[in-house]
Amino acid sequence: LSRSSIVGGQNASEGEWPWMAYLKIIPVNGRPGEYFKCGGSLISNHWVLTAAHCLEDAFKWWESEVVLGLYKLDISNKHNVTRRMKNFIIHKNFQKTHSVLQGSDVALVELDRPVSTSGNAYIQPVILGQSSDRFTVKWECWGTGWGDIDNGVRLPFPGTLQKVLLSIIENKRCQDIYKNRYRIQSDMLCAGYTEGGKDACQGDSGGPLVCRKDKKSPWIQAGIVSFGWGCGLRDSPGIYIQVSSYRAWIKKHTKARGAP
């Protein structure tokens, strides 16, 4: 159900999406070397935004890592910066329901030490969407991640960051497409194509959906990868948490300089 791949995508360029974060999450009862992964986005030099469902299971947060400036999973480079988690905050509504279907699938990760973003083209915070941003089909939107590239197909060596161009699907239309499979909540956003073939689905959970109005405008994070039906299937667009619905919550919990 939760998403962890980019289907129908292409290799990103290095430094193209400098807010992209890779979360390596160590389960409490896992076997040695076992971990699961999620995406996230840097929103200040101390904080990363991700999906609540990435962090809801018991995990060794003190050992779990956040990597920034990452391009190829299997080949480290001089731009990679690794931090441990100092703290994490899951939205209280999600703590009650534990269901991505009910919305509020949003969480914050505090880094143990700040990352340097000044003069660093490879690590930069993203601008968060606000309620005045009306994301429509006219906006250019991209999903990014290191997840599977098809249903059950792993991203091949060297694990280059993938990007996929996605089209915003208005909530009412999205509900019509999904019929009674899911209820599209007011804090959700849909993106993809009704014919399928391009999607964010298996390792990309928690990652950003970023959009820009035109080539001269900055990228804005519109959504957080939450869930969907399969990967890149017909009539099954991806479902994202709408960032603008949680700006006040993010601000309250981060109070980060430059946070909304």
Secondary structure, DSSP 8 states (H G I E B T S, - for coil): -B-EEEES-EE--TTSSTTEEEEEE-BTT--TT--EEEEEEE-SSSEEEE-GGGT-S-B-TTT-EEEES--BTTB--TT-EEEEEEEEEE-HHHHHH--GGGS---EEEEESS----TT-TTS---EE--TT----TTSEEEEEESSBSBTTB---TT-B-EEEEEEEE-HHHHHHHHTTS----TTEEEEE-TT-S-EEEET-TT-EEEEESSTTS--EEEEEEEE-SSSS-TT--EEEEEGGGGHHHHHHHH--TT--
